Amino acid sequence: MLDLPLEPITVGTSGLGKRPGADLGLAKAVLTSSFHQVDTSNNYAGGESERLIGAAIRELGGLPENRHVFSKGDQDPVTGAFSGDRMRRSFEESTARLGLETLPLYQLHDPYTLTVSEATAPGGPVDVLLRLKEQGRIGAIGIAAGRTALVEEYVKTDAFDVVLTHNRYTVVNRAAERIIELATERGMTVFNAAPFGAGILAGDNFRGRTYGYSEPSPEFLAHVDRFRALCAEWGVEPAAAALHFSLREPRIHTTVVGVNSVERLAELEKHQHAVIDVEFWSALDALGTPPAPPTD
């Protein structure tokens, strides 16, 4: 388990660095907001996410008090290799960009180019993470990926302190239920990312009617529409309901919500403090089990 008192919300920065010249202000806003935890990764925006966070830290005179930056190790952006050597380079790249010698959490991210056996073999990326942890460079190690069966397999290795699910446990999707069960049994810390399903549950979505970057079935979209109708009936914003669905789950330690503008950051603060009638959740349960989403 991550030895850190986590707050309910962690700000995700996968979109940081995709608007040239416009995102340093957002990075500074995130680091000085009411949210004290930031999630990034070596490969977000080709490394720009980490670089901007590092630049903001320097402009602020250091990482503000009680703030924490979590990052992830990624495969080689050119070759796709995910060896132990690549994991070490990824970590050194991350810390150099961020200007931080140590990180409270570093995660194996989307390990799709190798098997679990290869990842956990001596000298492999998981071994490197464990060595960095022993050296005090990393406080905890995690597994962060999308495919549920793969994440379950990594959790069962008992090598990790943290698991991060993405798009798989939301108000309209329960695909990560088994992952959360397995992690809870092992005393792991659970990060639940993308409670808005990559946008469809948060209002305007430039990707249209997609869920988790994929095209959902008519049955799934019909369930989303029933959820939206229920929110309208109860006077609840869908984004607030989607966020609080994750926040009220006791097995989830923190919910990772991506923001791509200062305006979205302000909206997140508003959604966090929304008051939702407890009876709304009974009405939500009455909608039944959501149909399988197109995420795996």
N, C-alpha and C positions, 0 to 999 in steps of 0.2 A: 504494500500500500504506500501511496505517496505520503511522506511525513511532512505534511503541510496543511494548515487549516484552510481549506478551499472555500471560496465564496460561491454562491449559487450560479453565477454567470461568468463565463470566460469569453472574451471578445476574439472572434476568429478573424484572421487577416489574409485569407487566401486571395482576396481581391485587391489587396494593397500593392501598388506598383503598376497597376494596369492603366493608370491615367497619368501619363508623363507630365511632371511639373505640378501635379495637383494633390499629391498624396502625402507629402511631408507634413502638411498641416493636419491631415487626418491622423497620421501616426502620433503626432504630439497630442492631439485631442484625445485619442484612445488612452495614452499613457497618463493623462491628467484628468481623466473622467472618473466617475464614481465606480467604475469597474477596475479591479486591481489585477486581473489576470489576462494575459494575452497569449494567444495560440498562433504559431506560425510554422513554417517548414522550409527546409533547404531549397525546395524546388518551386515555391510559390512565386509566380511572376518571374521565373528564371533567377530567383535569388533577390529580386527587388524588394520583396516584403521584408526580409531580414535586414537588408541594407537600409531601408527607410526607418525601420524601428531603431536600428543602431544609430542612424543620423539624428533621430529625435531624442534618443537617450543622451547623445553628446550635447545637443543644443540645450537640453534641460539641465545640463551639468551633472548628469548621472541618472541612473534608474531611480525614479521617485520612490520614497519610502513605502514599504509594504506592497510593492508591485512585483509581479513575477512574470517572466517570459518563458513559455514552453515552446520547444521546437521539435523537429523530426528529421531523421536521416533518410535520404532518398537515393535511388539508383543513379548511376552515372547518366547525365542528361544526353550524352552522345551515344554511348555503347549500350546502355541499359544494364550494365553490369551492377551486381549488388553483392560484391564480395566483402570480406572483412576489411580489406584495405580501403575499399570505397566508403564503407561506413565511417572509418576513422577520418578520411578526408572530408566527408560530409560534415562530421562534427566540427572539425577544425575550420571549415568554411563558415559554418553557422556561427560559431563563437567569434570568429574574426569579424564577420559582418555586423554582429550585434555589439561587439566590443565588450563581451562578457566572458570571463575565464571559465565560469561554471554555470550550469543550468540545472534548475530543480527537476526537470523532466526532459528526456530526449527519447523519441519513439521511432521504432522501425515502421516506416511509412510505405504503404502500398507495395509490399514485396511480391510482385506478380511475376518476376522474371526468374524466380528460383523456388525450389520446393522447401517445405518446412524443415525437412531433414538437412538440406544444404544450408539453410539459414542458421540452424542450431548446431551445426557441426563445429568441432574445434577450429578456431581461426576464422569462423564465419562471422557475419554481422552481429548476431546475438551475443556471441562470445566477446566481440569487441565492445559492445555496449556494457556487458557485465564487467569487463576490465576497467572501462572508463568510470563505472560506478565505484569499483573498488578503489580507484585512484582519487576519488572525491571530485571528479570533474562533472559527474552527473549525480543528482540526488535519487532519481528513480528512472526505470526504463519502462517503455510501454509499447504496445502493438496498436497501430492505427491503420485500418484498411476498410474497404467497403464490403467485400464478399463475405457473407455471413459464415459459410462453412469454413472458409480459410481462417477467419478470425477465431472461430471456435477451436480449430486445431491448434492455433498458436496459444490460446488461453490454456488449453489442456497440457501444454508443456511445463506449466508452472514456473516459467522463467521470468515472467513479467510482473511488475508492480501495478501497472495501469493498462486499461483497455479503452480505446476510443472507438465508438460506433458512429456511423455517418449516414444520415437519411433513413436509418433502419429502425428507429424507435421514435415515432411521432404520433400525433393525434389521429393519423389515418394509416398507420403502419406499425405492426408489432413484430417485424421480422427478426429483430435483435433480442427478443425475449430470452432465448436460450443462452445467448452470449452473456446477458446480464445475470442470469441464474448461475452460470458457471463461474463468472467473476465474483459474484457475491459469496458463493461457496468457498472460494479461495481467499477471501478477504482483500480482493483487489479494489483499486479505485476506478470508478466508472465515469468516463467523460462521454456525454451524449451530444454529438454535434449535428448541426443542420436541422433543428426542430421545425423549420419552415419548408422542409422538403426541397431545398434549393430554390425557394421563392414562391411556389404555388400557394402556400398557406399564409403568405405575408402581404397579400395585396397585389399590386402591379408586379408582373414578372416578365422581364424581357425575353425569357425563354418560352413564353406562352404557356400552354397547358401541359407542361412536362413535370415529372416528379423525379427528383434525383438524377436529372440530366437525361432521362429516358422518356419515351412516349408511353403513357399509361393506357390501360384498357378502358373501354367505355364503362365497364362496371366500376372500376376504380374511380374514374372521374365522377360517376353518379354518386358514389359515396362521399367524395369531396364536396359535391354540390349539396348533399344532405347536411353535411357538417356546416357549411356556410349558411344554409337556411336556418339551422338550429341556432347559430350565433346571432343571426338577425332577429330571431324570435326572442332571444334573451338579452338583446342589446349588448352583445359582447363582440369586440373586434376579433376576427379569426386569428390574427397574428398573436394577440394576447392569449387567446385560448390555447393556441399551439405551443407558445412558450411555457405557459403555466402547466400544461399537461406534463412536460418534462420536469419542471421545477418541483412539482408535487410528488414525484416518484421517489420514495425514500432510498431506493437502491442506486440512484444516480447522484453522484457527488457534485458534479458541475455540468452545466449545459453550455456548449460552445455555439455562439451565434455570430455568424459572419456579418460584418458591416463594410460598406463600400463608399460611405460618405459621412460627413459630420451630421447630416440630417438623419441618416439611418441610426447613427449612434444615439441621437436624442430620442428617436422613436423607441429604441430598445429600452431606454430608461423609463419611458412612459409605459411601455408594455409590462415591464417588471413590476411596476407599482399599481397595475390595474387590479381592481377588486372584482372577483368573479363569484357569484352566488354558488354555494356548495351544491345546491340542487341541480345546477347546470351539468355537473359531472355525472349525475344519475341519468339525466336526459341524454347525455352523450353515450353512456353505456347502452342505453336502450336502442341506439342506432345499430347495434350488433357489431360483430367482428369485421373489420375492414377486409376487403378482398386483397389478394396478393398484389403488391406493387411491382413495377418493372425494374427492380433495383439489382437483381443478381443474374 
